[in-house]
Amino acid sequence: MGRDRFPTTHLSAVLGVGSLEPETRRRSIETLVAAYWRPVYAHVRLKWRCAAADAEDMTQLFFARALEKDFFAGYDPAKGRFRTFLRTCRDRFAANEEKAAARLKRGGAVETLPLTAMPATASAGRRSRRPLEEEHPMMQMPPPTAEHNRLKALAGSWTAEETLHPSPWDPPREARRPEPPLPAWTWTASGC
């Protein structure tokens, strides 16, 4: 059996992690981490194709989070082997970490400007009566281009008003079913 293979599980060590006695708990944690650190590290390197340093960090983070969140308390010997349970926990942990690393933080795709870039108004509580373009030079519209002026001249003073016309396929208004009346809702206080 190679060093990177998952060892035989001692059920007493797994159950000891949930013990209320601090000494038993400490010994069980040491036993599990010593026995499973190397196989979990190898599993991370092979399955998730991580560099050596990244795999070490992920393995350490996994065991720290597993002990912090008490992952091992969910193990039921009747449902399967501990090594399968450990691999499943590890893979889910790695998938969640990968998803979190790829996630944009709130406003991550937006360029932020410092507040000092915009001039302060006369008083902090109210806006001045100057147009926004005068207060903030960044808000000014660019001058119209020649193409813009050409399109404006072509459009002329054309204006239109939108009106909705019934479709020829709609039934006449008289033939339509009447709308059902809205129910009258009554609210009563209950003892919830």
Order of alpha helices (4+ residues) and beta strands (2+ residues): alpha-alpha-alpha-alpha-alpha-alpha
